[in-house]
Amino acid sequence: MKTLNLAATGETVKVKAVNGEGAVRKRIMDMGITKGCSLYIRKVAPLGDPIEVTVRGYELSIRKADAEIIDVE
């Protein structure tokens, strides 16, 4: 299964699931990243952390560790 941290710059992906548990999962979902939403990968920092995405019409930077728990297709 592909995770968000493996998506390429310029790619649009669809969220299949947000894994993890507790506060981290809730924080990601509170930012608008929920099952079924589309994410456009805008930029990836030179060392891969953070990843800048467009979700629901706004830009969001997400840490690589958090991106690893988001399954996409």
C-alpha positions, 0 to 999 in steps of 0.5 A, spaced: 500 500 500 502 506 498 503 512 503 503 519 502 510 520 503 512 516 497 507 520 493 511 525 487 511 532 487 505 534 482 501 528 483 494 528 486 492 522 490 486 520 494 486 518 501 484 511 502 485 511 510 488 515 516 492 510 520 495 511 527 491 512 533 490 517 538 492 524 538 496 524 532 490 521 528 485 526 530 490 532 529 491 529 522 483 528 521 482 535 524 486 538 518 481 536 513 485 529 511 480 524 511 478 518 507 476 520 500 479 527 500 484 529 494 491 531 496 495 535 491 503 534 492 505 541 491 512 541 494 517 536 498 523 539 502 530 538 500 531 533 505 523 530 504 521 533 510 516 537 510 511 535 505 507 541 502 500 539 500 493 542 497 487 539 501 480 542 501 483 549 497 488 550 502 495 549 503 498 545 508 505 542 510 505 535 514 511 532 517 514 526 513 512 521 520 505 524 519 505 522 512 507 515 513 501 513 516 496 516 511 494 511 505 493 513 498 491 511 491 
